[in-house]
Amino acid sequence: METEFYEVDLKWKQNRIGEISSPVLSSTIEVATPPQFEKGVEGIWSPEHLFTAAANSCFMTTFLAIAEKSRLEFENFNCKAKGKLEVVEKQFLMTEIDLFPTLTINSEEAKEKAIKVLEKSEKACLISNSIKSKVNLFPNILIHNLAVK
């Protein structure tokens, strides 16, 4: 693969609110300082949310590719993520991202393979590998027959 570039434009709107877009995407996202900071705004995506979302969405896309190559059959995949912001040596840092994937598979026999694919996906995720934050994986595997009651 050659070097790739991903362009994101930002336009300040008012106060602590801006809007991000890309010339190759059709939608925009309103962004703002989170409410925990002075003059922060509630209800709008913050850089901290986007940072956590980048790790979570990269984990998903990596999982989908590895699951396909591994021929792992599954019924459903979703993942919650929590980014941890704290002060370290007088600097705000996103120190950890916890990923909580829930994967529904068809049989108990596929459980070990599913866990290995999830773990491999976290290790191969390019966003996780590009950031200083520690990424923790807390998988939950459901068996389709047992999940439907």
Secondary structure, 3 states (H helix, E strand, C coil): CCCCCCCCEEEEEECCEEEEECCCCCCCEEEECCCCCCCCCCCCECHHHHHHHHHHHHHHHHHHHHHHHHCCCEEEEEEEEEEEEEEECCEEEEEEEEEEEEEEECCHHHHHHHHHHHHHHHHHCHHHHHCCCEEEECCEEEEHHHHCC
